[in-house]
């Protein structure tokens, strides 16, 4: 696929969608696209020999040094589409301490770790190094990597901005910048920080922006930072056609029972809730119902998030209850069933949540559970997502639930997770001074 140039300095060179979403591009190889031989060998060692459509579309332009505007839903292969030209473009260069030459901005810690896992073997093949930079963990290893002249950083905007402010990192040597999941970055409110970070990179550098949707917020970045970008799209912004969508109306008292029945089958299931508290509570309720479930949300420490995600990815746990942190950029193959235990707030979130199944050309099932009071709102959401679901009323014993969930899995022993306890108040001699001090502090008075 070739892109047509236009005369305006910030015009977009448009290209038609290429191929079926998730399907390998027939008759095309990474070598024929111009990928350097060491990278082709590294890909083959990982069992990757045929590019996906978004890769086949973007790689010739990206390897030629053009700015790229790429659209493809999660699971379409966007990571390799920017990782290969990023590594190839930085080969044979020199990196100074605290001054990386490659920058990848991502919205979440989990996505940063997964992009780093894809980049690391490719970087090693070309004699380069990669480090992740994100919050929720100590900055000391990240600062040490910068001092050790890391070539490429994969970063969340907040922590990277902190390190710039502390003088640990400078972006004046960045030759290639990538913004991944740009629309999600905007949804999370990171756009002002992203703008400040990109402003710190050289204007003449190559920039690649990848996003599942290209809306007005993303257009701000495109117009400001991309110079005559070639645009490529590997799919549409609607929900994938290989998914069967169900819309189940349940009474509020039956909600947990219906979700437990759906997650109780042998399929690998990803369950979404709107809030962190809701995810933790539902995971406890499923465990009590003898459905082993891990949880993934922002209230967990980073090591707990990584451990729970690894358990789900390896199959040690079949069910993961998550907030929208897992809706974008969490690469776990083989998810059979996505359950919206809480309907999402808007249609884009529905599309991205649902995109966790039916990846790489597979099929999947998406079930949205809602109460009668939510019916009007959810039906409007479905129309905006261009989805025509199979609608039905359900209760925990409905035969429909077993037909969706498949054969029942072996039940685990009931688990009761204790609610978090407050820290114990230390026992001291009852002089009354402690109570007076606490009372004074509560009322805002200073001790005299």
C-alpha positions as a Markdown table, in Angstrom:
| # | Residue | x | y | z |
|---|---|---|---|---|
| 1 | Unk | 0.0 | 0.0 | 0.0 |
| 2 | Unk | 1.3 | 3.4 | -0.9 |
| 3 | Unk | 0.4 | 6.8 | 0.6 |
| 4 | Unk | -0.4 | 9.8 | -1.6 |
| 5 | Unk | 1.5 | 13.0 | -0.8 |
| 6 | Unk | -0.2 | 16.3 | -0.4 |
| 7 | Unk | 1.3 | 19.9 | -0.6 |
| 8 | Unk | 0.3 | 21.2 | 2.8 |
| 9 | Unk | 3.0 | 20.9 | 5.4 |
| 10 | Unk | 0.7 | 19.3 | 7.9 |
| 11 | Unk | -1.6 | 17.5 | 5.5 |
| 12 | Unk | -2.3 | 13.8 | 6.0 |
| 13 | Unk | -1.2 | 11.4 | 3.3 |
| 14 | Unk | -4.1 | 9.0 | 3.2 |
| 15 | Unk | -4.1 | 5.3 | 2.5 |
| 16 | Unk | -6.9 | 2.8 | 2.2 |
| 17 | Unk | -7.6 | 0.2 | 4.9 |
| 18 | Unk | -5.5 | -2.9 | 4.2 |
| 19 | Unk | -6.9 | -6.4 | 4.6 |
| 20 | Unk | -9.1 | -8.1 | 7.2 |
| 21 | Unk | -8.4 | -7.0 | 10.9 |
| 22 | Unk | -6.1 | -9.4 | 12.6 |
| 23 | Unk | -5.4 | -11.5 | 9.6 |
| 24 | Unk | -1.8 | -11.8 | 8.3 |
| 25 | Unk | -1.1 | -10.0 | 5.1 |
| 26 | Unk | -1.0 | -12.7 | 2.4 |
| 27 | Unk | 2.2 | -12.9 | 0.2 |
| 28 | Unk | 4.1 | -10.2 | 2.1 |
| 29 | Unk | 7.1 | -10.9 | 4.4 |
| 30 | Unk | 9.0 | -8.6 | 6.8 |
| 31 | Unk | 12.0 | -8.9 | 4.5 |
| 32 | Unk | 10.1 | -7.7 | 1.5 |
| 33 | Unk | 8.9 | -4.7 | 3.5 |
| 34 | Unk | 12.5 | -3.6 | 4.1 |
| 35 | Unk | 13.0 | -4.8 | 7.7 |
| 36 | Unk | 16.7 | -5.3 | 8.4 |
| 37 | Unk | 17.9 | -9.0 | 8.4 |
| 38 | Unk | 18.8 | -9.1 | 12.2 |
| 39 | Unk | 15.3 | -8.0 | 13.0 |
| 40 | Unk | 13.7 | -10.5 | 10.6 |
| 41 | Unk | 15.8 | -13.3 | 12.3 |
| 42 | Unk | 14.7 | -12.1 | 15.8 |
| 43 | Unk | 11.1 | -12.2 | 14.7 |
| 44 | Unk | 11.5 | -15.7 | 13.2 |
| 45 | Unk | 13.0 | -16.9 | 16.5 |
| 46 | Unk | 9.8 | -15.7 | 18.2 |
| 47 | Unk | 7.7 | -17.5 | 15.6 |
| 48 | Unk | 6.6 | -14.4 | 13.8 |
| 49 | Unk | 7.0 | -14.6 | 10.0 |
| 50 | Unk | 4.1 | -12.9 | 8.4 |
| 51 | Unk | 3.1 | -9.3 | 9.0 |
| 52 | Unk | -0.4 | -8.2 | 10.0 |
| 53 | Unk | -2.2 | -5.6 | 7.9 |
| 54 | Unk | -1.3 | -2.6 | 10.0 |
| 55 | Unk | 2.4 | -3.7 | 9.9 |
| 56 | Unk | 2.4 | -4.3 | 6.1 |
| 57 | Unk | 0.7 | -0.9 | 5.6 |
| 58 | Unk | 2.9 | 1.2 | 7.8 |
| 59 | Unk | 6.4 | -0.4 | 7.7 |
| 60 | Unk | 7.6 | 0.9 | 4.3 |
| 61 | Unk | 6.7 | 4.5 | 5.2 |
| 62 | Unk | 8.0 | 4.2 | 8.8 |
| 63 | Unk | 11.3 | 2.6 | 7.7 |
| 64 | Unk | 11.7 | 5.4 | 5.2 |
| 65 | Unk | 11.6 | 7.9 | 8.1 |
| 66 | Unk | 8.1 | 9.4 | 7.4 |
| 67 | Unk | 5.8 | 10.5 | 10.2 |
| 68 | Unk | 3.0 | 7.9 | 10.7 |
| 69 | Unk | -0.6 | 8.2 | 11.7 |
| 70 | Unk | -1.9 | 4.7 | 12.2 |
| 71 | Unk | -5.3 | 3.5 | 13.3 |
| 72 | Unk | -6.0 | -0.1 | 14.4 |
| 73 | Unk | -7.8 | -1.6 | 17.3 |
| 74 | Unk | -6.0 | -3.3 | 20.2 |
| 75 | Unk | -4.7 | -6.6 | 19.0 |
| 76 | Unk | -4.1 | -5.5 | 15.4 |
| 77 | Unk | -0.3 | -5.6 | 15.7 |
| 78 | Unk | 0.4 | -1.9 | 16.3 |
| 79 | Unk | 3.3 | -2.5 | 18.6 |
| 80 | Unk | 5.5 | -4.2 | 16.0 |
| 81 | Unk | 4.4 | -1.6 | 13.5 |
| 82 | Unk | 6.3 | 1.0 | 15.4 |
| 83 | Unk | 8.9 | -1.1 | 17.2 |
| 84 | Unk | 10.6 | -2.3 | 14.1 |
| 85 | Unk | 11.2 | 1.1 | 12.5 |
| 86 | Unk | 12.1 | 2.5 | 15.9 |
| 87 | Unk | 14.9 | 0.0 | 16.5 |
| 88 | Unk | 16.0 | 0.1 | 12.9 |
| 89 | Unk | 16.2 | 3.8 | 12.8 |
| 90 | Unk | 18.3 | 4.1 | 16.0 |
| 91 | Unk | 20.9 | 1.4 | 15.1 |
| 92 | Unk | 24.5 | 2.5 | 14.9 |
| 93 | Unk | 23.9 | 5.7 | 16.8 |
| 94 | Unk | 25.4 | 6.9 | 20.1 |
| 95 | Unk | 23.4 | 7.6 | 23.3 |
| 96 | Unk | 24.6 | 9.9 | 26.0 |
| 97 | Unk | 23.8 | 9.5 | 29.7 |
| 98 | Unk | 20.3 | 10.7 | 30.6 |
| 99 | Unk | 19.6 | 11.5 | 26.9 |
| 100 | Unk | 17.6 | 8.7 | 25.2 |
| 101 | Unk | 17.3 | 8.7 | 21.4 |
| 102 | Unk | 14.0 | 6.8 | 21.3 |
| 103 | Unk | 10.8 | 7.6 | 23.1 |
| 104 | Unk | 7.5 | 5.6 | 23.4 |
| 105 | Unk | 4.7 | 7.2 | 25.4 |
| 106 | Unk | 1.9 | 4.9 | 26.6 |
| 107 | Unk | -1.1 | 5.5 | 28.9 |
| 108 | Unk | -0.6 | 2.6 | 31.5 |
| 109 | Unk | 2.1 | 0.7 | 33.4 |
| 110 | Unk | 0.9 | -2.6 | 32.0 |
| 111 | Unk | 1.1 | -1.4 | 28.4 |
| 112 | Unk | 4.6 | 0.0 | 29.1 |
| 113 | Unk | 5.8 | -3.4 | 30.4 |
| 114 | Unk | 4.3 | -5.2 | 27.4 |
| 115 | Unk | 5.7 | -2.8 | 24.8 |
| 116 | Unk | 9.1 | -3.2 | 26.5 |
| 117 | Unk | 8.8 | -7.0 | 26.3 |
| 118 | Unk | 8.2 | -6.7 | 22.5 |
| 119 | Unk | 11.0 | -4.1 | 22.0 |
| 120 | Unk | 13.7 | -5.8 | 24.1 |
| 121 | Unk | 14.7 | -8.7 | 21.8 |
| 122 | Unk | 14.5 | -6.5 | 18.8 |
| 123 | Unk | 16.7 | -3.9 | 20.5 |
| 124 | Unk | 19.3 | -6.6 | 21.5 |
| 125 | Unk | 19.5 | -7.7 | 17.9 |
| 126 | Unk | 20.6 | -4.2 | 16.9 |
| 127 | Unk | 22.8 | -3.6 | 19.9 |
| 128 | Unk | 20.4 | -1.3 | 21.7 |
| 129 | Unk | 18.8 | -1.2 | 25.2 |
| 130 | Unk | 15.3 | -0.4 | 26.4 |
| 131 | Unk | 13.9 | 0.7 | 29.8 |
| 132 | Unk | 10.5 | 1.4 | 31.2 |
| 133 | Unk | 9.6 | 4.5 | 33.2 |
| 134 | Unk | 6.3 | 4.7 | 35.1 |
| 135 | Unk | 4.9 | 5.5 | 38.5 |
| 136 | Unk | 3.8 | 3.2 | 41.3 |
| 137 | Unk | 7.3 | 1.9 | 41.8 |
| 138 | Unk | 10.7 | 3.3 | 42.9 |
| 139 | Unk | 12.3 | 5.7 | 40.4 |
| 140 | Unk | 15.9 | 4.7 | 41.4 |
| 141 | Unk | 16.2 | 1.8 | 38.9 |
| 142 | Unk | 14.8 | 4.1 | 36.2 |
| 143 | Unk | 17.2 | 6.8 | 37.0 |
| 144 | Unk | 20.1 | 4.3 | 37.0 |
| 145 | Unk | 19.0 | 3.1 | 33.5 |
| 146 | Unk | 19.1 | 6.6 | 32.2 |
| 147 | Unk | 22.5 | 7.2 | 33.7 |
| 148 | Unk | 23.7 | 4.0 | 32.0 |
| 149 | Unk | 22.8 | 5.5 | 28.6 |
| 150 | Unk | 19.6 | 3.5 | 27.8 |
| 151 | Unk | 18.8 | 4.1 | 24.1 |
| 152 | Unk | 15.0 | 3.7 | 24.2 |
| 153 | Unk | 12.5 | 4.6 | 27.0 |
| 154 | Unk | 9.0 | 3.3 | 27.1 |
| 155 | Unk | 7.2 | 5.7 | 29.5 |
| 156 | Unk | 4.0 | 6.8 | 31.1 |
| 157 | Unk | 3.8 | 10.6 | 30.8 |
| 158 | Unk | 3.5 | 11.5 | 34.5 |
| 159 | Unk | 6.6 | 9.8 | 35.8 |
| 160 | Unk | 8.7 | 10.8 | 32.8 |
| 161 | Unk | 7.7 | 14.5 | 33.3 |
| 162 | Unk | 8.8 | 14.1 | 37.0 |
| 163 | Unk | 12.2 | 12.8 | 35.9 |
| 164 | Unk | 12.6 | 15.7 | 33.5 |
| 165 | Unk | 11.7 | 18.1 | 36.2 |
| 166 | Unk | 14.3 | 16.6 | 38.5 |
| 167 | Unk | 17.0 | 16.8 | 35.8 |
| 168 | Unk | 17.4 | 13.0 | 35.4 |
| 169 | Unk | 16.3 | 12.9 | 31.8 |
| 170 | Unk | 16.5 | 15.2 | 28.8 |
| 171 | Unk | 14.7 | 14.7 | 25.5 |
| 172 | Unk | 16.8 | 16.9 | 23.3 |
| 173 | Unk | 18.4 | 14.0 | 21.6 |
| 174 | Unk | 15.2 | 12.0 | 20.8 |
| 175 | Unk | 15.3 | 11.0 | 17.1 |
| 176 | Unk | 12.1 | 9.0 | 17.0 |
| 177 | Unk | 9.0 | 9.5 | 19.1 |
| 178 | Unk | 6.0 | 7.2 | 19.3 |
| 179 | Unk | 2.6 | 7.9 | 20.9 |
| 180 | Unk | 0.7 | 4.6 | 21.4 |
| 181 | Unk | -3.0 | 4.4 | 22.3 |
| 182 | Unk | -3.2 | 8.2 | 21.8 |
| 183 | Unk | -7.0 | 8.4 | 22.2 |
| 184 | Unk | -6.8 | 6.6 | 25.5 |
| 185 | Unk | -4.0 | 9.0 | 26.6 |
| 186 | Unk | -6.4 | 11.8 | 25.9 |
| 187 | Unk | -9.3 | 10.1 | 27.7 |
| 188 | Unk | -7.1 | 9.8 | 30.8 |
| 189 | Unk | -6.3 | 13.5 | 30.8 |
| 190 | Unk | -2.6 | 13.1 | 29.8 |
| 191 | Unk | -2.8 | 15.3 | 26.8 |
| 192 | Unk | -1.3 | 18.4 | 28.3 |
| 193 | Unk | 1.7 | 16.4 | 29.7 |
| 194 | Unk | 2.1 | 14.6 | 26.4 |
| 195 | Unk | 2.3 | 18.0 | 24.6 |
| 196 | Unk | 4.9 | 19.2 | 27.1 |
| 197 | Unk | 7.0 | 16.1 | 26.5 |
| 198 | Unk | 6.8 | 16.2 | 22.8 |
| 199 | Unk | 7.7 | 19.9 | 22.8 |
| 200 | Unk | 10.9 | 18.9 | 24.5 |
| 201 | Unk | 11.9 | 16.7 | 21.6 |
| 202 | Unk | 13.5 | 18.0 | 18.4 |
| 203 | Unk | 11.0 | 19.2 | 15.8 |
| 204 | Unk | 12.9 | 17.5 | 13.0 |
| 205 | Unk | 12.6 | 14.0 | 14.6 |
| 206 | Unk | 10.4 | 11.3 | 13.2 |
| 207 | Unk | 7.1 | 10.9 | 15.0 |
| 208 | Unk | 4.6 | 8.0 | 14.9 |
| 209 | Unk | 1.2 | 8.1 | 16.4 |
| 210 | Unk | -1.0 | 5.0 | 16.8 |
| 211 | Unk | -4.5 | 5.0 | 18.1 |
| 212 | Unk | -7.7 | 2.9 | 18.0 |
| 213 | Unk | -9.8 | 5.9 | 17.1 |
| 214 | Unk | -8.8 | 9.2 | 15.6 |
| 215 | Unk | -11.0 | 11.8 | 17.3 |
| 216 | Unk | -10.7 | 15.6 | 18.0 |
| 217 | Unk | -8.4 | 15.1 | 20.9 |
| 218 | Unk | -6.0 | 13.1 | 18.9 |
| 219 | Unk | -6.2 | 15.6 | 16.0 |
| 220 | Unk | -4.6 | 18.2 | 18.4 |
| 221 | Unk | -1.5 | 16.0 | 18.5 |
| 222 | Unk | -1.5 | 15.3 | 14.8 |
| 223 | Unk | -1.7 | 18.9 | 13.7 |
| 224 | Unk | 0.9 | 20.1 | 16.2 |
| 225 | Unk | 3.5 | 17.4 | 16.0 |
| 226 | Unk | 3.2 | 15.3 | 12.8 |
| 227 | Unk | 4.6 | 16.7 | 9.6 |
| 228 | Unk | 2.8 | 15.4 | 6.5 |
| 229 | Unk | 2.1 | 12.1 | 8.1 |
| 230 | Unk | 1.2 | 9.0 | 6.1 |
| 231 | Unk | -2.1 | 7.7 | 7.4 |
| 232 | Unk | -2.9 | 4.0 | 7.5 |
| 233 | Unk | -5.9 | 2.1 | 8.9 |
| 234 | Unk | -6.1 | -1.6 | 9.3 |
| 235 | Unk | -9.7 | -1.8 | 10.5 |
| 236 | Unk | -12.8 | 0.2 | 11.3 |
| 237 | Unk | -13.5 | 2.0 | 14.6 |
| 238 | Unk | -16.6 | -0.3 | 15.2 |
| 239 | Unk | -16.7 | -3.5 | 17.2 |
| 240 | Unk | -15.2 | -6.5 | 15.3 |
| 241 | Unk | -17.6 | -8.6 | 13.3 |
| 242 | Unk | -16.2 | -11.9 | 14.6 |
| 243 | Unk | -17.8 | -11.3 | 18.0 |
| 244 | Unk | -21.3 | -12.4 | 19.2 |
| 245 | Unk | -22.8 | -9.7 | 21.5 |
| 246 | Unk | -25.4 | -10.5 | 24.2 |
| 247 | Unk | -27.4 | -8.0 | 26.2 |
| 248 | Unk | -28.8 | -9.5 | 29.4 |
| 249 | Unk | -31.4 | -7.7 | 31.5 |
| 250 | Unk | -31.2 | -8.8 | 35.1 |
| 251 | Unk | -32.7 | -7.7 | 38.4 |
| 252 | Unk | -30.1 | -5.9 | 40.7 |
| 253 | Unk | -30.3 | -8.8 | 43.2 |
| 254 | Unk | -29.4 | -11.3 | 40.5 |
| 255 | Unk | -26.4 | -9.4 | 39.0 |
| 256 | Unk | -23.6 | -11.2 | 40.9 |
| 257 | Unk | -25.3 | -14.6 | 40.4 |
| 258 | Unk | -25.6 | -14.1 | 36.6 |
| 259 | Unk | -22.0 | -13.0 | 36.4 |
| 260 | Unk | -20.8 | -16.0 | 38.4 |
| 261 | Unk | -22.8 | -18.3 | 36.2 |
| 262 | Unk | -21.2 | -16.8 | 33.1 |
| 263 | Unk | -17.7 | -16.9 | 34.5 |
| 264 | Unk | -18.2 | -20.4 | 35.9 |
| 265 | Unk | -17.6 | -22.1 | 32.5 |
| 266 | Unk | -14.3 | -23.4 | 31.1 |
| 267 | Unk | -13.7 | -20.3 | 29.0 |
| 268 | Unk | -11.1 | -17.7 | 29.9 |
| 269 | Unk | -13.2 | -14.7 | 31.0 |
| 270 | Unk | -12.4 | -11.0 | 31.4 |
| 271 | Unk | -15.0 | -9.1 | 33.5 |
| 272 | Unk | -15.2 | -5.3 | 33.6 |
| 273 | Unk | -16.5 | -3.1 | 36.3 |
| 274 | Unk | -16.6 | 0.7 | 36.4 |
| 275 | Unk | -14.8 | 1.3 | 39.7 |
| 276 | Unk | -11.7 | -0.1 | 41.5 |
| 277 | Unk | -13.9 | -0.8 | 44.6 |
| 278 | Unk | -16.4 | -2.6 | 42.4 |
| 279 | Unk | -13.7 | -4.8 | 40.8 |
| 280 | Unk | -12.3 | -5.8 | 44.2 |
| 281 | Unk | -15.8 | -6.5 | 45.6 |
| 282 | Unk | -16.9 | -8.6 | 42.6 |
| 283 | Unk | -13.7 | -10.7 | 42.8 |
| 284 | Unk | -14.4 | -11.5 | 46.4 |
| 285 | Unk | -18.0 | -12.4 | 45.6 |
| 286 | Unk | -16.9 | -14.7 | 42.8 |
| 287 | Unk | -14.4 | -16.4 | 45.1 |
| 288 | Unk | -17.2 | -17.0 | 47.6 |
| 289 | Unk | -19.3 | -18.4 | 44.8 |
| 290 | Unk | -16.4 | -20.9 | 44.1 |
| 291 | Unk | -15.2 | -19.1 | 40.9 |
| 292 | Unk | -11.5 | -18.3 | 41.3 |
| 293 | Unk | -10.8 | -14.8 | 40.1 |
| 294 | Unk | -7.9 | -12.4 | 40.1 |
| 295 | Unk | -8.4 | -8.6 | 40.1 |
| 296 | Unk | -6.6 | -5.8 | 38.2 |
| 297 | Unk | -7.1 | -2.1 | 39.1 |
| 298 | Unk | -5.4 | 1.0 | 40.2 |
| 299 | Unk | -5.6 | 0.3 | 43.9 |
| 300 | Unk | -3.3 | -2.6 | 43.7 |
| 301 | Unk | 0.5 | -2.3 | 44.1 |
| 302 | Unk | 2.4 | -2.6 | 40.9 |
| 303 | Unk | 3.8 | -6.1 | 41.8 |
| 304 | Unk | 0.3 | -7.3 | 42.6 |
| 305 | Unk | -0.9 | -6.0 | 39.3 |
| 306 | Unk | 1.9 | -7.7 | 37.4 |
| 307 | Unk | 1.4 | -11.0 | 39.4 |
| 308 | Unk | -2.4 | -11.1 | 38.8 |
| 309 | Unk | -2.0 | -10.3 | 35.1 |
| 310 | Unk | 0.7 | -13.0 | 34.7 |
| 311 | Unk | -1.6 | -15.5 | 36.4 |
| 312 | Unk | -4.4 | -14.7 | 34.0 |
| 313 | Unk | -2.1 | -14.7 | 30.9 |
| 314 | Unk | -0.6 | -18.1 | 31.9 |
| 315 | Unk | -4.0 | -19.7 | 32.5 |
| 316 | Unk | -3.3 | -20.3 | 36.2 |
| 317 | Unk | -6.5 | -18.2 | 36.8 |
| 318 | Unk | -9.3 | -18.3 | 34.2 |
| 319 | Unk | -11.2 | -15.2 | 35.4 |
| 320 | Unk | -9.9 | -11.6 | 35.7 |
| 321 | Unk | -12.0 | -8.8 | 37.1 |
| 322 | Unk | -10.7 | -5.5 | 36.0 |
| 323 | Unk | -11.5 | -1.8 | 35.6 |
| 324 | Unk | -10.9 | -0.1 | 32.2 |
| 325 | Unk | -7.2 | -0.3 | 32.9 |
| 326 | Unk | -7.4 | -3.7 | 31.1 |
| 327 | Unk | -9.5 | -2.4 | 28.2 |
| 328 | Unk | -6.6 | -1.0 | 26.3 |
| 329 | Unk | -3.2 | -2.4 | 25.5 |
| 330 | Unk | -3.3 | -5.5 | 27.7 |
| 331 | Unk | -2.1 | -8.2 | 25.4 |
| 332 | Unk | -3.5 | -11.5 | 26.5 |
| 333 | Unk | -4.4 | -13.9 | 23.8 |
| 334 | Unk | -7.2 | -16.5 | 24.0 |
| 335 | Unk | -9.8 | -14.6 | 25.9 |
| 336 | Unk | -13.1 | -16.3 | 25.0 |
| 337 | Unk | -15.6 | -14.2 | 26.9 |
| 338 | Unk | -15.8 | -10.5 | 27.9 |
| 339 | Unk | -18.4 | -9.7 | 30.5 |
| 340 | Unk | -19.5 | -6.1 | 31.1 |
| 341 | Unk | -20.7 | -6.5 | 34.7 |
| 342 | Unk | -21.1 | -2.7 | 34.7 |
| 343 | Unk | -22.0 | -1.2 | 31.3 |
| 344 | Unk | -19.3 | 1.2 | 30.2 |
| 345 | Unk | -19.9 | 4.9 | 30.3 |
| 346 | Unk | -19.6 | 5.5 | 26.6 |
| 347 | Unk | -19.4 | 3.6 | 23.3 |
| 348 | Unk | -15.7 | 3.9 | 22.7 |
| 349 | Unk | -15.1 | 2.1 | 26.0 |
| 350 | Unk | -17.5 | -0.6 | 24.9 |
| 351 | Unk | -15.5 | -1.2 | 21.7 |
| 352 | Unk | -12.2 | -1.2 | 23.5 |
| 353 | Unk | -13.4 | -3.6 | 26.2 |
| 354 | Unk | -14.9 | -5.9 | 23.7 |
| 355 | Unk | -11.7 | -5.8 | 21.7 |
| 356 | Unk | -10.0 | -8.0 | 24.3 |
| 357 | Unk | -11.6 | -11.0 | 22.7 |
| 358 | Unk | -11.6 | -12.1 | 19.0 |
| 359 | Unk | -8.0 | -11.1 | 18.6 |
| 360 | Unk | -5.8 | -12.1 | 15.6 |
| 361 | Unk | -8.8 | -13.4 | 13.6 |
| 362 | Unk | -10.3 | -15.5 | 16.4 |
| 363 | Unk | -14.0 | -15.4 | 17.5 |
| 364 | Unk | -15.3 | -14.3 | 20.8 |
| 365 | Unk | -18.4 | -13.6 | 22.9 |
| 366 | Unk | -19.3 | -10.3 | 24.7 |
| 367 | Unk | -22.0 | -10.1 | 27.3 |
| 368 | Unk | -23.4 | -6.9 | 28.8 |
| 369 | Unk | -25.3 | -7.2 | 32.0 |
| 370 | Unk | -27.7 | -4.4 | 32.9 |
| 371 | Unk | -30.6 | -3.7 | 35.1 |
| 372 | Unk | -34.0 | -2.5 | 33.7 |
| 373 | Unk | -33.2 | 1.0 | 34.9 |
| 374 | Unk | -30.1 | 1.1 | 32.7 |
| 375 | Unk | -31.9 | -0.2 | 29.6 |
| 376 | Unk | -32.4 | 3.0 | 27.7 |
| 377 | Unk | -28.8 | 4.2 | 28.3 |
| 378 | Unk | -27.3 | 0.8 | 27.3 |
| 379 | Unk | -29.4 | 0.5 | 24.1 |
| 380 | Unk | -28.2 | 4.0 | 23.0 |
| 381 | Unk | -24.6 | 2.9 | 23.7 |
| 382 | Unk | -25.0 | -0.1 | 21.5 |
| 383 | Unk | -26.3 | 2.0 | 18.6 |
| 384 | Unk | -23.3 | 4.3 | 18.9 |
| 385 | Unk | -21.0 | 1.3 | 19.0 |
| 386 | Unk | -22.7 | -0.1 | 15.8 |
| 387 | Unk | -23.6 | -3.3 | 17.6 |
| 388 | Unk | -26.9 | -5.2 | 17.3 |
| 389 | Unk | -26.9 | -7.5 | 20.4 |
| 390 | Unk | -28.9 | -10.6 | 21.1 |
| 391 | Unk | -31.2 | -9.3 | 23.9 |
| 392 | Unk | -32.8 | -11.4 | 26.6 |
| 393 | Unk | -33.8 | -11.4 | 30.3 |
| 394 | Unk | -31.8 | -13.7 | 32.6 |
| 395 | Unk | -31.5 | -14.9 | 36.1 |
| 396 | Unk | -28.8 | -17.1 | 37.7 |
| 397 | Unk | -30.5 | -20.4 | 36.6 |
| 398 | Unk | -31.3 | -19.4 | 33.0 |
| 399 | Unk | -30.3 | -22.1 | 30.5 |
| 400 | Unk | -29.0 | -19.2 | 28.2 |
| 401 | Unk | -26.2 | -18.6 | 30.6 |
| 402 | Unk | -24.9 | -22.2 | 30.3 |
| 403 | Unk | -25.1 | -22.0 | 26.5 |
| 404 | Unk | -23.0 | -18.9 | 26.6 |
| 405 | Unk | -20.5 | -20.0 | 29.3 |
| 406 | Unk | -20.1 | -23.6 | 28.0 |
| 407 | Unk | -19.4 | -26.7 | 30.1 |
| 408 | Unk | -18.9 | -25.8 | 33.8 |
| 409 | Unk | -15.4 | -25.6 | 35.1 |
| 410 | Unk | -14.3 | -27.4 | 38.3 |
| 411 | Unk | -15.3 | -25.2 | 41.2 |
| 412 | Unk | -12.7 | -24.1 | 43.7 |
| 413 | Unk | -13.2 | -24.2 | 47.5 |
| 414 | Unk | -15.1 | -21.1 | 48.8 |
| 415 | Unk | -12.8 | -18.3 | 49.7 |
| 416 | Unk | -13.7 | -15.5 | 52.0 |
| 417 | Unk | -11.4 | -12.5 | 51.5 |
| 418 | Unk | -11.2 | -10.3 | 54.6 |
| 419 | Unk | -11.9 | -6.7 | 54.0 |
| 420 | Unk | -9.0 | -4.4 | 54.5 |
| 421 | Unk | -8.5 | -3.5 | 58.2 |
| 422 | Unk | -7.5 | -0.1 | 59.6 |
| 423 | Unk | -4.2 | 0.0 | 61.3 |
| 424 | Unk | -4.4 | -0.9 | 65.0 |
| 425 | Unk | -4.1 | 2.0 | 67.5 |
| 426 | Unk | -1.1 | 1.4 | 69.7 |
| 427 | Unk | -1.9 | 0.7 | 73.4 |
| 428 | Unk | -0.6 | 3.3 | 75.7 |
| 429 | Unk | -1.2 | 4.4 | 79.3 |
| 430 | Unk | -4.5 | 6.2 | 79.5 |
| 431 | Unk | -3.3 | 9.8 | 80.4 |
| 432 | Unk | -5.9 | 11.5 | 78.1 |
| 433 | Unk | -3.2 | 13.5 | 76.4 |
| 434 | Unk | -3.4 | 11.4 | 73.2 |
| 435 | Unk | -7.1 | 12.0 | 72.9 |
| 436 | Unk | -6.7 | 15.7 | 73.5 |
| 437 | Unk | -4.0 | 15.9 | 70.8 |
| 438 | Unk | -6.0 | 14.0 | 68.3 |
| 439 | Unk | -9.1 | 16.1 | 68.9 |
| 440 | Unk | -7.0 | 19.3 | 68.6 |
| 441 | Unk | -5.5 | 18.1 | 65.4 |
| 442 | Unk | -8.9 | 17.2 | 64.0 |
| 443 | Unk | -10.2 | 20.7 | 64.7 |
| 444 | Unk | -7.1 | 22.2 | 63.2 |
| 445 | Unk | -5.6 | 23.7 | 66.4 |
| 446 | Unk | -1.9 | 23.6 | 67.0 |
| 447 | Unk | -0.4 | 22.3 | 70.2 |
| 448 | Unk | 0.8 | 25.1 | 72.4 |
